[in-house]
Amino acid sequence: MIEKAERTTEDAIDSDGFVARAYFPGHLKRGHSDHGLGPLATIMESFLAPGTHIKLHEHVQDEIVSWVPAGVMRHDDPQGEHLTVDADHLMVMNAGRGFQHEERTRTDDPPLRMLQIFVRPHAADLEPQIQHGRQPEPDINVWRHVFGPSGGGARFTVRNAVHCHDIRMGSGDIAVLPARPGWQTYFFVFSGRVEADEQTFGEAESGLCPDGAEVRLHATAASLVVAFVVDPAAPICRGGTVGDGETVQRMAAGARS
């Protein structure tokens, strides 16, 4: 049976045009005390109003993927990178032992809603790096490989055992969730509405599937879904600034109580 989580209503961050809500895939695993699902630490649903500036700050350890299905997020860093993340481009910040950056939207940009995905690396204090580039063009009702483990053939990589896929489904479409034997699949409905396992999942609702199970999604409205195939037994390094940070841990503890 799929374990389901409804939309989070509590804000992890609410500051000067920037709002973020945290989702904890580990909470859907019965008898599991960790808010993360092995290397998949936290999913942040982030909102930036036009003209928002998040000042220079540092991340450590987290592998941070910025996935923007519409709108624009603008990245600057002390290394001189000025990058635009939008529906065509992905950014992965492998923070390692430390990486500084700032984020912004311009006043003429549309309101932004995006996902920031926090992956725990396999070891501490790895070499920091940033990846940015064009994503493959999406096809309707076909899973697109957004990122995967280093050495696994994905265009964008993280340094642990997490594969991410997204899909755009039309109303009435059916798709089988990505899965691997012994791994677990966690999915997040970014928009729309899907049915699976005799349950309905609406916007910002998520589910955790049994290990390696074949699960069919049936879209009852045009939908955008993100799926994560995770090895829950992979070695992990905790201590990421956001993925295992104090604010997230406090929210996770509150959600448990």
Backbone bond lengths (Angstrom), bond angles and torsions (degrees), N, CA, C in turn:
res aa  C-N    CA-C-N  psi(-1)  N-CA   C-N-CA  omega(-1)  CA-C   N-CA-C  phi
1 M - - - 1.463 - - 1.535 110.25 -
2 I 1.328 117.02 140.58 1.463 121.58 177.63 1.526 109.32 -76.87
3 E 1.331 116.22 129.59 1.461 121.23 173.00 1.529 107.95 -85.81
4 K 1.327 116.58 132.25 1.459 121.57 -171.95 1.519 112.05 -114.31
5 A 1.354 115.93 143.25 1.465 122.30 171.81 1.523 108.40 -123.44
6 E 1.323 115.90 134.80 1.455 120.44 178.11 1.523 110.50 -84.71
7 R 1.313 115.62 174.03 1.458 121.47 -176.92 1.526 110.94 -61.13
8 T 1.336 116.78 136.23 1.452 122.05 175.33 1.529 109.54 -74.59
9 T 1.327 116.45 134.99 1.464 120.73 178.24 1.524 112.01 -108.19
10 E 1.326 118.03 -18.18 1.467 121.39 -179.49 1.528 109.72 -84.96
11 D 1.310 116.79 133.74 1.458 121.70 179.30 1.525 110.27 -86.52
12 A 1.353 116.41 128.52 1.462 120.58 173.08 1.528 109.61 -74.40
13 I 1.337 115.68 -35.75 1.465 122.34 -179.67 1.524 107.70 -137.12
14 D 1.321 117.04 136.44 1.461 122.21 173.51 1.522 106.40 -146.94
15 S 1.345 116.48 97.50 1.457 119.88 -171.52 1.518 111.36 -152.77
16 D 1.332 116.74 113.62 1.476 122.65 168.82 1.521 113.30 50.00
17 G 1.321 116.68 53.22 1.457 121.00 176.57 1.503 115.36 87.66
18 F 1.330 117.53 -0.29 1.474 122.40 178.89 1.521 109.01 -116.70
19 V 1.326 115.51 119.67 1.464 122.07 177.91 1.524 107.71 -125.44
20 A 1.331 117.14 136.84 1.465 121.07 177.92 1.519 109.33 -137.45
21 R 1.320 115.66 139.38 1.464 122.93 177.66 1.518 108.69 -122.25
22 A 1.309 116.36 133.52 1.462 121.76 -173.70 1.525 111.50 -98.84
23 Y 1.321 115.19 141.95 1.467 122.83 175.27 1.528 108.03 -123.31
24 F 1.317 115.34 139.46 1.464 121.47 -169.89 1.529 110.20 -120.18
25 P 1.334 117.93 96.45 1.466 119.40 -176.63 1.519 113.55 -62.54
26 G 1.326 117.56 -28.55 1.461 119.44 -179.93 1.511 113.86 -67.38
27 H 1.332 117.77 -23.95 1.459 120.95 179.97 1.525 112.42 -67.61
28 L 1.327 116.73 -17.87 1.459 119.46 -179.59 1.525 112.54 -85.56
29 K 1.320 116.73 -6.41 1.461 120.88 179.75 1.522 108.63 -94.12
30 R 1.294 116.88 116.63 1.461 121.53 -174.58 1.526 111.41 -61.80
31 G 1.336 114.92 136.14 1.451 121.02 179.07 1.510 113.89 72.79
32 H 1.318 117.19 16.57 1.465 122.93 -175.02 1.522 108.62 -107.30
33 S 1.313 118.40 122.59 1.463 121.35 -175.32 1.525 113.31 -89.40
34 D 1.326 117.89 -17.95 1.462 122.07 -177.67 1.526 109.80 -81.15
35 H 1.344 117.55 137.20 1.461 119.52 177.56 1.532 112.04 -71.36
36 G 1.330 117.22 -21.37 1.456 121.42 177.38 1.515 111.23 -92.41
37 L 1.320 114.45 160.59 1.460 121.41 174.74 1.525 106.83 -104.98
38 G 1.340 116.56 87.66 1.454 120.12 -174.91 1.520 110.01 56.91
39 P 1.338 118.09 -123.02 1.463 119.91 -177.22 1.529 115.06 -74.40
40 L 1.327 118.73 -13.52 1.469 120.75 177.50 1.527 108.22 -88.21
41 A 1.343 115.83 101.61 1.467 120.13 -171.19 1.516 112.98 -78.31
42 T 1.323 116.81 -56.72 1.458 121.77 -170.25 1.526 109.26 -156.80
43 I 1.318 116.24 146.89 1.462 122.88 169.65 1.524 107.14 -111.59
44 M 1.323 116.86 126.51 1.467 120.99 178.14 1.531 108.99 -110.77
45 E 1.334 115.49 120.75 1.460 121.81 171.49 1.528 105.87 -87.21
46 S 1.329 116.36 110.92 1.462 121.15 -170.43 1.523 110.87 -113.11
47 F 1.334 114.83 140.64 1.459 122.72 -179.52 1.528 108.21 -124.94
48 L 1.328 116.94 129.47 1.466 121.66 174.94 1.521 108.31 -125.45
49 A 1.321 115.97 124.28 1.453 120.61 174.99 1.524 109.58 -74.74
50 P 1.324 118.80 157.19 1.466 120.32 174.74 1.530 110.75 -56.26
51 G 1.341 115.48 139.44 1.456 120.61 179.18 1.513 115.02 77.87
52 T 1.329 117.89 18.78 1.472 121.79 179.21 1.525 110.34 -88.42
53 H 1.337 116.27 138.27 1.462 121.90 178.05 1.522 108.59 -127.96
54 I 1.312 117.20 116.44 1.464 122.77 174.14 1.521 106.27 -96.74
55 K 1.313 116.32 111.11 1.466 121.73 -169.72 1.530 112.18 -66.59
56 L 1.332 114.90 165.51 1.458 122.12 -176.91 1.527 110.72 -51.99
57 H 1.337 115.33 128.94 1.459 120.96 179.79 1.526 108.34 -151.06
58 E 1.326 116.03 164.98 1.464 121.25 -175.34 1.516 110.91 -111.58
59 H 1.334 114.83 144.40 1.456 122.92 168.65 1.521 108.39 -117.32
60 V 1.326 116.02 146.91 1.468 120.62 171.50 1.529 109.13 -129.82
61 Q 1.311 115.42 148.73 1.464 126.84 174.12 1.533 113.69 68.91
62 D 1.336 119.21 -49.25 1.464 120.74 -174.70 1.529 112.69 -55.33
63 E 1.330 115.82 141.36 1.458 123.47 164.04 1.530 104.82 -96.26
64 I 1.329 118.10 113.69 1.463 122.23 -168.77 1.520 109.35 -114.11
65 V 1.317 115.79 118.82 1.455 121.62 179.12 1.519 108.70 -106.50
66 S 1.318 117.24 124.80 1.461 123.05 176.89 1.531 108.09 -101.61
67 W 1.332 115.05 112.09 1.469 123.27 -176.17 1.520 107.70 -115.58
68 V 1.323 115.82 114.09 1.470 122.56 -172.65 1.527 108.17 -120.28
69 P 1.327 118.93 102.70 1.468 119.85 -177.71 1.522 113.81 -76.07
70 A 1.344 117.05 -22.01 1.461 122.10 177.34 1.518 107.50 -158.44
71 G 1.341 117.41 155.00 1.457 120.06 -176.71 1.515 111.21 86.59
72 V 1.333 115.55 -167.70 1.465 121.29 -172.92 1.528 109.70 -141.10
73 M 1.334 116.60 133.04 1.457 123.17 169.31 1.526 106.68 -119.30
74 R 1.342 116.58 132.76 1.462 121.40 -175.20 1.528 109.47 -113.36
75 H 1.325 115.46 128.77 1.471 123.70 -175.25 1.520 109.69 -113.59
76 D 1.342 116.31 135.77 1.471 122.52 172.05 1.522 107.68 -133.68
77 D 1.336 116.92 148.02 1.461 119.66 177.93 1.527 110.40 -146.55
78 P 1.337 117.42 164.46 1.470 120.33 -177.67 1.521 114.28 -64.44
79 Q 1.334 117.66 -15.04 1.463 120.99 177.14 1.534 111.79 -79.10
80 G 1.339 116.30 -1.39 1.455 120.03 176.34 1.509 114.87 92.46
81 E 1.331 117.27 9.17 1.461 119.89 178.16 1.533 109.96 -80.51
82 H 1.326 116.48 133.47 1.462 123.56 174.43 1.529 105.76 -128.22
83 L 1.317 116.05 97.48 1.457 121.55 -168.24 1.526 110.66 -116.46
84 T 1.316 115.71 146.86 1.457 123.05 176.37 1.518 108.74 -113.12
85 V 1.333 115.77 126.92 1.462 121.74 177.90 1.523 107.36 -112.31
86 D 1.339 115.95 124.54 1.456 121.03 -177.91 1.521 109.02 -148.49
87 A 1.326 116.87 -163.28 1.462 119.72 -177.05 1.519 112.72 -63.26
88 D 1.332 117.45 -22.89 1.464 121.13 -178.68 1.526 113.60 -96.20
89 H 1.331 117.70 -15.84 1.464 121.56 -172.35 1.530 111.40 -126.30
90 L 1.318 116.07 143.02 1.462 123.55 177.51 1.524 109.04 -117.01
91 M 1.331 115.76 150.28 1.461 120.48 173.36 1.518 109.34 -128.67
92 V 1.323 116.10 134.23 1.464 122.71 173.76 1.519 107.31 -122.63
93 M 1.315 115.94 120.84 1.461 120.96 176.68 1.520 107.38 -107.56
94 N 1.335 115.92 105.65 1.464 121.55 177.34 1.522 106.43 -88.05
95 A 1.342 116.68 93.44 1.465 120.92 -166.44 1.521 112.96 -67.75
96 G 1.326 117.64 -36.16 1.459 119.87 179.19 1.517 112.49 53.37
97 R 1.324 116.75 -133.23 1.463 119.87 -176.18 1.530 113.04 -73.69
98 G 1.351 116.90 -7.66 1.455 118.60 174.03 1.510 113.07 154.69
99 F 1.346 116.30 130.06 1.463 121.34 178.14 1.521 108.02 -144.95
100 Q 1.343 116.64 130.28 1.457 121.59 179.36 1.531 110.35 -103.59
101 H 1.330 115.09 146.06 1.467 119.16 175.29 1.524 109.25 -162.35
102 E 1.322 115.19 169.31 1.453 121.85 171.29 1.512 108.12 -134.07
103 E 1.336 115.11 155.86 1.459 121.67 -177.60 1.517 108.71 -128.70
104 R 1.352 115.24 150.90 1.452 118.02 -179.90 1.520 110.50 -157.74
105 T 1.315 113.84 161.32 1.461 121.96 163.73 1.524 107.31 -123.60
106 R 1.315 116.67 148.41 1.453 120.89 176.13 1.532 110.02 -82.48
107 T 1.308 115.49 162.16 1.465 119.42 -179.15 1.524 111.91 -65.10
108 D 1.347 117.14 -25.50 1.460 119.66 179.09 1.528 112.88 -95.56
109 D 1.337 117.62 5.36 1.461 121.23 173.35 1.527 109.77 -78.37
110 P 1.336 117.79 153.70 1.467 119.93 175.16 1.529 110.83 -74.26
111 P 1.346 118.69 161.59 1.468 120.14 171.78 1.527 109.69 -55.30
112 L 1.325 115.68 139.76 1.464 120.81 -172.31 1.527 110.69 -112.59
113 R 1.327 115.69 130.82 1.464 123.05 168.97 1.518 106.54 -126.20
114 M 1.320 116.67 126.54 1.459 121.42 -174.56 1.521 109.09 -145.94
115 L 1.326 116.14 172.91 1.457 121.99 169.54 1.522 108.98 -112.07
116 Q 1.330 115.26 135.52 1.458 121.78 168.09 1.522 106.38 -115.22
117 I 1.319 114.47 120.14 1.461 122.51 -170.36 1.522 108.17 -107.35
118 F 1.329 116.34 125.98 1.465 121.58 -175.00 1.528 109.42 -110.81
119 V 1.337 114.87 116.46 1.459 122.98 -179.35 1.515 108.75 -110.65
120 R 1.329 116.04 135.28 1.464 120.98 175.15 1.532 108.93 -81.58
121 P 1.334 118.36 128.46 1.466 119.77 178.76 1.527 111.05 -72.47
122 H 1.314 115.06 172.24 1.468 119.88 -179.20 1.527 112.35 -81.40
123 A 1.348 117.45 -13.85 1.464 120.76 -178.43 1.520 108.81 -152.60
124 A 1.332 116.08 160.22 1.465 121.83 -178.19 1.524 111.42 -82.49
125 D 1.339 114.40 153.06 1.463 123.36 167.73 1.520 113.57 56.84
126 L 1.327 115.77 42.30 1.458 120.60 175.02 1.530 110.12 -71.35
127 E 1.314 116.19 167.80 1.462 121.41 179.56 1.534 109.88 -65.20
128 P 1.332 118.68 125.68 1.463 119.45 178.11 1.525 111.45 -71.05
129 Q 1.329 115.65 146.15 1.454 120.19 178.36 1.521 108.76 -159.75
130 I 1.321 115.84 166.31 1.454 120.50 177.15 1.520 108.73 -133.87
131 Q 1.324 115.57 140.76 1.457 122.47 176.46 1.527 108.09 -120.59
132 H 1.316 115.90 137.49 1.457 120.60 179.29 1.514 107.92 -152.22
133 G 1.321 116.43 137.04 1.454 118.58 177.92 1.509 111.82 176.60
134 R 1.300 114.40 -178.89 1.459 121.48 -177.80 1.526 109.97 -78.59
135 Q 1.314 115.70 137.86 1.457 121.32 175.53 1.534 109.93 -85.65
136 P 1.333 116.54 156.66 1.475 118.50 172.10 1.526 110.31 -59.89
137 E 1.314 116.48 146.65 1.464 120.97 178.52 1.530 109.24 -63.93
138 P 1.339 118.30 129.95 1.466 119.23 -179.32 1.523 111.72 -77.29
139 D 1.334 115.90 147.53 1.457 122.88 172.69 1.525 108.71 -110.94
140 I 1.304 117.68 145.68 1.454 121.16 -180.00 1.525 110.22 -64.31
141 N 1.305 114.94 132.08 1.469 124.58 177.14 1.526 113.28 60.17
142 V 1.339 115.63 32.39 1.466 121.48 173.88 1.524 107.59 -129.61
143 W 1.327 117.15 130.32 1.460 120.92 178.40 1.531 109.72 -68.11
144 R 1.315 116.66 131.14 1.463 123.18 175.72 1.530 108.29 -104.90
145 H 1.327 116.44 134.25 1.466 121.40 179.84 1.528 108.06 -82.07
146 V 1.322 117.50 104.61 1.459 122.20 -174.91 1.526 110.84 -79.04
147 F 1.343 116.92 -50.59 1.465 120.74 174.63 1.512 109.16 -154.79
148 G 1.342 115.61 166.71 1.452 120.63 179.38 1.513 110.74 -157.18
149 P 1.333 117.69 -177.93 1.466 120.82 -179.83 1.520 111.72 -64.92
150 S 1.325 116.05 151.62 1.469 120.76 174.70 1.524 109.55 -54.46
151 G 1.316 116.27 135.88 1.458 120.88 178.99 1.509 114.40 82.79
152 G 1.347 116.92 1.54 1.461 119.98 -176.57 1.508 115.06 -96.75
153 G 1.342 117.29 6.05 1.453 119.77 174.93 1.514 115.46 91.72
154 A 1.342 118.78 -3.14 1.458 120.93 179.24 1.525 110.39 -77.02
155 R 1.323 116.98 149.98 1.459 121.72 178.72 1.526 111.29 -63.99
156 F 1.335 117.15 -37.77 1.457 123.10 177.62 1.528 107.91 -117.99
157 T 1.354 116.25 141.01 1.454 119.13 -171.23 1.523 112.81 -130.69
158 V 1.334 114.01 152.84 1.460 122.91 169.73 1.518 107.64 -124.18
159 R 1.325 115.53 159.30 1.464 119.34 -171.98 1.521 111.14 -97.28
160 N 1.342 113.88 54.02 1.458 121.54 169.41 1.522 108.87 -171.56
161 A 1.346 114.83 178.45 1.467 121.29 -167.41 1.521 111.99 -86.39
162 V 1.342 116.08 72.72 1.464 122.95 175.82 1.520 108.12 -134.55
163 H 1.327 116.12 124.41 1.457 121.95 170.18 1.526 107.81 -107.06
164 C 1.327 116.86 136.70 1.457 122.13 177.25 1.525 109.01 -119.67
165 H 1.330 115.95 135.42 1.452 123.13 177.22 1.525 108.48 -132.46
166 D 1.335 117.36 149.25 1.457 119.70 171.05 1.522 109.66 -129.02
167 I 1.352 114.87 160.13 1.458 120.38 -177.66 1.519 109.55 -148.82
168 R 1.319 115.23 141.04 1.459 122.72 174.52 1.518 107.29 -109.93
169 M 1.324 116.12 116.83 1.458 122.00 -174.02 1.521 110.10 -113.80
170 G 1.323 115.91 138.32 1.446 120.42 170.85 1.518 110.31 -84.99
171 S 1.315 116.28 159.86 1.464 119.81 178.05 1.524 109.87 -58.10
172 G 1.328 116.22 127.76 1.460 122.11 -177.97 1.507 114.38 95.70
173 D 1.340 117.79 -12.76 1.466 120.41 179.70 1.526 111.00 -69.59
174 I 1.335 114.93 151.90 1.466 122.22 176.68 1.531 107.69 -126.63
175 A 1.331 116.39 135.92 1.468 121.36 178.55 1.519 109.07 -142.19
176 V 1.326 116.06 145.63 1.466 121.75 176.83 1.520 108.41 -90.95
177 L 1.331 117.24 128.53 1.458 121.03 179.10 1.525 111.01 -62.52
178 P 1.334 118.09 140.62 1.470 120.02 173.77 1.530 110.25 -59.50
179 A 1.318 116.62 144.60 1.467 121.22 -179.26 1.520 109.43 -156.03
180 R 1.329 115.21 158.45 1.465 122.14 173.63 1.527 107.77 -139.74
181 P 1.335 118.45 144.09 1.462 120.10 177.86 1.529 111.18 -58.60
182 G 1.320 116.35 131.35 1.455 121.50 177.96 1.513 114.07 81.81
183 W 1.334 118.04 -8.40 1.454 121.86 177.27 1.526 108.46 -102.96
184 Q 1.320 116.73 171.74 1.456 120.60 178.95 1.525 109.92 -123.20
185 T 1.332 115.75 147.03 1.461 121.56 179.57 1.524 109.68 -112.54
186 Y 1.332 113.86 124.02 1.469 122.53 175.69 1.518 106.36 -113.54
187 F 1.336 117.54 132.39 1.461 119.31 179.95 1.524 110.75 -127.40
188 F 1.340 114.55 152.56 1.468 122.72 -176.44 1.526 107.08 -132.19
189 V 1.320 116.63 125.08 1.462 121.39 178.25 1.528 107.79 -87.39
190 F 1.316 116.38 105.79 1.462 119.35 -179.06 1.525 110.99 -73.50
191 S 1.303 116.53 -39.29 1.462 120.32 176.33 1.516 108.94 -153.27
192 G 1.331 115.32 156.53 1.451 120.36 178.52 1.514 113.11 93.54
193 R 1.329 114.84 -152.55 1.466 120.54 -176.74 1.526 108.66 -157.35
194 V 1.331 115.85 130.96 1.457 120.74 178.41 1.522 109.60 -131.39
195 E 1.325 114.69 157.53 1.462 121.49 174.26 1.520 108.98 -115.49
196 A 1.329 115.87 140.35 1.461 121.95 176.64 1.515 108.19 -156.26
197 D 1.310 116.97 137.28 1.466 121.05 176.09 1.530 111.07 54.45
198 E 1.336 116.53 40.49 1.468 123.58 178.45 1.532 112.83 60.53
199 Q 1.333 116.32 26.22 1.454 122.36 175.31 1.530 108.64 -126.36
200 T 1.336 115.38 155.45 1.460 121.33 177.70 1.524 109.42 -110.35
201 F 1.331 115.62 134.14 1.462 122.42 -179.54 1.533 108.06 -121.40
202 G 1.340 115.91 117.11 1.452 121.17 178.80 1.511 111.73 -99.86
203 E 1.321 115.49 -168.94 1.459 121.43 -176.23 1.520 111.87 -55.63
204 A 1.335 116.19 130.90 1.461 125.59 178.18 1.528 113.02 65.47
205 E 1.321 117.33 17.66 1.467 120.53 170.36 1.520 108.27 -98.61
206 S 1.333 115.79 154.72 1.458 119.73 -172.45 1.514 110.73 -141.22
207 G 1.333 115.40 165.50 1.452 120.25 -179.10 1.523 111.52 -147.69
208 L 1.330 115.05 152.75 1.465 122.87 175.82 1.516 107.92 -118.36
209 C 1.339 115.68 124.84 1.458 121.53 -175.19 1.517 111.09 -94.77
210 P 1.321 116.98 153.07 1.469 119.82 174.98 1.528 110.72 -59.47
211 D 1.326 115.58 155.20 1.469 121.29 -175.96 1.521 111.55 -52.34
212 G 1.328 116.01 121.11 1.455 121.21 171.50 1.509 115.96 64.99
213 A 1.340 119.11 9.22 1.463 121.42 -175.02 1.526 110.89 -72.74
214 E 1.323 116.72 149.10 1.463 121.39 172.61 1.519 108.05 -86.20
215 V 1.302 116.19 115.30 1.469 122.25 -177.09 1.517 108.38 -122.16
216 R 1.317 116.05 129.76 1.458 121.68 179.12 1.523 110.06 -101.92
217 L 1.331 115.25 131.16 1.454 121.69 171.95 1.522 108.99 -97.40
218 H 1.319 115.82 133.38 1.464 121.16 174.64 1.519 107.45 -117.59
219 A 1.325 117.02 114.48 1.464 120.90 -178.76 1.527 109.43 -80.23
220 T 1.328 116.54 123.42 1.459 120.90 175.60 1.523 111.15 -100.60
221 A 1.332 116.97 3.61 1.455 125.23 171.28 1.523 106.22 -155.59
222 A 1.306 117.86 162.91 1.467 119.76 173.98 1.522 108.94 -55.87
223 S 1.333 117.51 128.58 1.465 121.04 -168.72 1.521 111.70 -138.58
224 L 1.328 114.30 151.13 1.463 123.20 173.09 1.517 107.29 -124.70
225 V 1.321 116.63 118.21 1.463 122.79 -172.69 1.525 109.06 -125.17
226 V 1.328 115.74 139.96 1.462 122.23 175.75 1.529 107.63 -115.79
227 A 1.335 117.07 133.36 1.467 121.43 -179.26 1.526 109.66 -124.65
228 F 1.329 115.26 140.39 1.455 122.61 179.75 1.525 108.59 -121.09
229 V 1.318 116.54 122.50 1.458 121.80 176.15 1.524 106.56 -103.61
230 V 1.339 116.10 117.76 1.465 121.92 -164.62 1.524 109.95 -127.47
231 D 1.335 115.42 136.32 1.466 120.28 169.88 1.520 107.65 -87.52
232 P 1.341 118.85 102.55 1.467 120.25 -174.70 1.519 113.36 -68.19
233 A 1.331 117.11 -13.77 1.468 120.85 -178.45 1.525 112.36 -97.83
234 A 1.324 118.34 3.32 1.465 120.49 -178.50 1.524 110.64 -64.98
235 P 1.333 118.62 143.72 1.470 120.34 175.27 1.517 110.13 -63.84
236 I 1.339 116.71 141.24 1.462 120.29 -175.76 1.522 111.25 -133.88
237 C 1.325 114.12 153.44 1.460 121.89 168.65 1.517 107.81 -108.44
238 R 1.319 116.80 121.62 1.462 121.74 176.45 1.536 108.89 -87.87
239 G 1.333 115.38 177.96 1.448 119.75 173.95 1.502 114.67 101.05
240 G 1.360 117.98 10.83 1.454 119.85 177.60 1.522 111.34 -62.58
241 T 1.326 116.76 145.31 1.457 122.37 -176.27 1.520 111.61 -54.14
242 V 1.335 117.19 -43.08 1.464 121.06 179.84 1.520 111.27 -105.64
243 G 1.328 117.94 -49.18 1.460 121.14 -174.70 1.513 114.06 -55.48
244 D 1.331 117.02 -34.23 1.462 122.21 177.46 1.521 110.95 -127.10
245 G 1.345 116.77 20.86 1.456 120.59 -176.97 1.516 113.08 -71.98
246 E 1.336 116.01 168.34 1.465 121.38 -174.75 1.523 112.49 -61.19
247 T 1.340 116.93 -41.90 1.465 119.19 -178.46 1.514 111.27 -63.23
248 V 1.332 116.60 -44.95 1.456 120.96 179.63 1.519 110.98 -65.67
249 Q 1.336 116.90 -42.75 1.461 119.32 179.84 1.529 111.46 -64.24
250 R 1.331 116.47 -36.82 1.463 120.01 178.27 1.536 109.73 -65.86
251 M 1.326 116.73 -44.15 1.466 120.12 177.20 1.518 111.07 -62.20
252 A 1.338 116.01 -42.19 1.460 120.46 -179.29 1.519 111.18 -62.65
253 A 1.344 116.01 -41.14 1.464 119.70 178.28 1.520 110.48 -65.29
254 G 1.334 116.96 -39.23 1.465 120.20 178.44 1.501 112.77 -65.56
255 A 1.342 116.13 -37.27 1.449 119.84 178.89 1.526 111.65 -68.03
256 R 1.335 116.51 -28.90 1.452 121.27 178.58 1.520 112.96 -74.40
257 S 1.351 116.29 -31.68 1.473 119.39 -172.95 1.516 112.08 -77.96
